[in-house]
Amino acid sequence: MPKSPREMFEAVMRNLEARTGKPVEAWVRLLKRSGLKERKERVAWLKERHGLGFVQAQVVADVADGKGSGYEDGEALMDRMFRGPKAALRPVYESLEKAARRLGADVTVYPCKTYVVFRRRVKFATVKPATASRVDLGLTLGKRPALGRLGKVRALRGDEQITHVVPLSTVAEVDREVLGWLREAYETV
């Protein structure tokens, strides 16, 4: 299993030809000849007309647009996520990451552009610097009722796994209660 978004991109690149019979360069030429300009249209066209999977279509569109992998290394993503007014929130994130890693050797951490995923077999938590003064800890807790600081997630587009959210502003708020919910999410998946 790939360890980072960049490794995932590289795996898609390696497997694209084996699965479709065409290397990425051929897909890029085909996409450019389509005349489509908008990324959303291009990805949909590759999926619907040529049967590529969503991630495969995104990778082809990224390469066609000269974006390479579209991913940076995790540390660069973290630095961008927690810069400027959100820099003060990085210790809150680091406290959560440290706690998540202590849950088990099977925990992996995947920084993305706007949030970080904590996985076991599947995602059990996310951390997102939501505002300049708040980090949202998203948790996979199924039908557990919302109570106190633990709220239900209304809608995270494309992310039905995360069911609950805890807003956090300081390291002190990463207390026993929050760590208990994090452990519960880890054990749920």
C-alpha positions in Angstrom: 0.0 0.0 0.0 1.4 3.4 -0.9 2.6 5.4 2.1 1.9 9.0 0.9 -0.2 10.8 -1.7 2.9 11.1 -3.9 3.5 7.4 -3.7 -0.1 6.8 -4.6 0.2 9.0 -7.6 3.3 7.1 -8.7 1.5 3.8 -8.2 -1.4 5.0 -10.5 1.1 6.1 -13.1 2.8 2.6 -13.0 -0.5 0.7 -13.2 -2.3 2.9 -15.8 -0.7 1.2 -18.8 -1.2 -2.3 -17.3 -4.8 -1.7 -16.7 -5.7 0.3 -19.8 -3.2 -0.8 -22.4 -2.0 2.8 -22.9 0.8 4.7 -21.1 -0.1 8.1 -19.5 1.5 9.9 -22.4 -1.0 8.4 -24.8 -3.9 9.4 -22.5 -2.5 12.9 -22.3 -2.4 13.2 -26.1 -5.9 11.8 -26.4 -7.2 14.3 -23.7 -5.5 17.2 -25.4 -7.1 16.3 -28.8 -10.5 16.3 -27.1 -10.5 20.0 -27.0 -12.0 20.1 -23.5 -10.7 22.9 -21.4 -12.3 22.6 -17.9 -10.7 20.1 -15.6 -14.1 18.8 -14.4 -15.2 18.1 -18.0 -11.9 16.5 -18.8 -12.1 14.1 -15.8 -15.7 13.2 -16.6 -14.9 12.6 -20.3 -12.0 10.2 -19.4 -14.3 8.3 -17.0 -17.4 8.2 -19.0 -16.1 7.9 -22.6 -12.9 5.8 -21.8 -13.7 3.9 -18.6 -10.9 5.3 -16.5 -11.4 5.3 -12.8 -11.7 8.7 -11.0 -8.2 8.7 -9.6 -6.7 7.6 -13.0 -8.7 10.4 -14.8 -7.4 13.0 -12.3 -3.8 11.9 -12.7 -4.1 12.1 -16.5 -5.7 15.6 -16.2 -2.9 16.7 -13.8 -0.2 15.5 -16.2 -1.9 17.1 -19.1 -2.0 20.4 -17.2 1.7 20.1 -16.4 1.1 19.6 -12.7 3.2 16.5 -12.4 2.1 14.5 -9.4 -0.1 17.3 -8.0 1.2 16.3 -4.6 4.0 17.6 -2.5 5.8 15.9 0.3 4.0 15.7 3.5 6.1 18.3 5.4 5.6 20.9 2.6 1.8 20.3 2.8 1.9 20.6 6.6 3.9 23.8 6.4 1.4 25.3 3.9 -1.6 24.2 6.0 -0.3 25.7 9.2 1.2 29.0 8.0 0.3 32.6 8.7 -2.6 33.0 11.1 -3.0 29.2 11.4 0.6 28.7 12.6 -0.5 28.8 16.2 -2.7 25.7 15.6 0.2 23.4 14.6 0.8 22.3 18.2 -2.8 21.2 18.5 -2.4 19.1 15.4 0.9 17.7 16.6 -0.7 16.7 19.9 -3.4 14.8 18.0 -0.9 13.2 15.7 1.2 12.0 18.6 -1.9 10.6 20.3 -3.1 8.8 17.1 0.3 7.2 16.5 0.3 5.9 20.1 -2.9 4.0 19.4 -1.1 1.3 17.4 1.7 0.5 14.9 -0.9 0.3 12.2 -1.7 4.0 12.2 -0.6 6.0 9.2 -0.8 9.7 8.7 -1.6 11.2 5.2 -1.3 15.0 4.8 -3.5 16.3 2.0 -3.8 19.9 0.8 -6.3 21.1 3.4 -6.5 18.4 6.0 -4.6 15.4 7.4 -6.0 11.8 7.5 -5.3 9.3 10.3 -5.8 5.7 9.0 -5.8 2.2 10.3 -7.3 -0.1 7.7 -9.5 2.8 6.7 -9.7 6.5 7.8 -10.7 6.9 11.4 -10.0 10.6 11.9 -9.1 13.8 10.1 -7.6 17.0 11.3 -8.4 20.3 9.5 -7.3 23.8 10.4 -10.8 25.2 9.9 -10.2 28.8 10.8 -7.3 30.9 12.1 -8.4 29.9 15.7 -9.8 26.4 15.4 -8.8 22.9 14.3 -11.6 20.5 13.6 -11.0 16.9 14.6 -13.3 14.7 12.5 -13.9 11.2 13.8 -15.5 8.0 12.5 -17.9 7.1 15.3 -20.9 5.7 13.4 -24.2 6.2 15.1 -22.8 7.4 18.5 -24.9 10.3 19.7 -23.5 13.8 19.8 -22.8 15.1 23.3 -21.2 18.2 24.6 -18.1 19.1 22.5 -18.7 16.0 20.3 -20.9 17.2 17.4 -22.4 15.4 14.5 -21.0 16.2 11.1 -23.6 17.8 8.8 -21.9 17.1 5.5 -18.3 16.8 4.5 -18.4 16.4 0.7 -17.3 13.0 -0.4 -16.5 11.9 3.1 -19.3 9.9 4.7 -16.8 8.0 6.9 -16.3 11.0 9.2 -19.5 11.2 11.4 -18.5 13.5 14.3 -16.4 16.6 14.8 -14.7 18.2 17.8 -13.6 21.8 17.5 -10.2 22.5 19.2 -8.4 25.7 19.7 -5.6 24.8 22.2 -3.4 21.9 23.2 -5.1 21.9 26.6 -8.4 21.0 24.9 -6.8 17.7 23.6 -7.8 16.2 27.0 -8.8 12.7 28.2 -12.3 13.1 26.7 -10.9 13.9 23.2 -8.3 11.2 23.4 -11.0 8.7 24.4 -13.1 9.6 21.3 -9.9 9.3 19.2 -9.3 5.8 20.6 -13.0 4.9 20.1 -12.7 5.9 16.4 -9.5 3.9 16.0 -11.2 0.8 17.5 -14.3 1.3 15.4 -12.6 0.9 12.0 
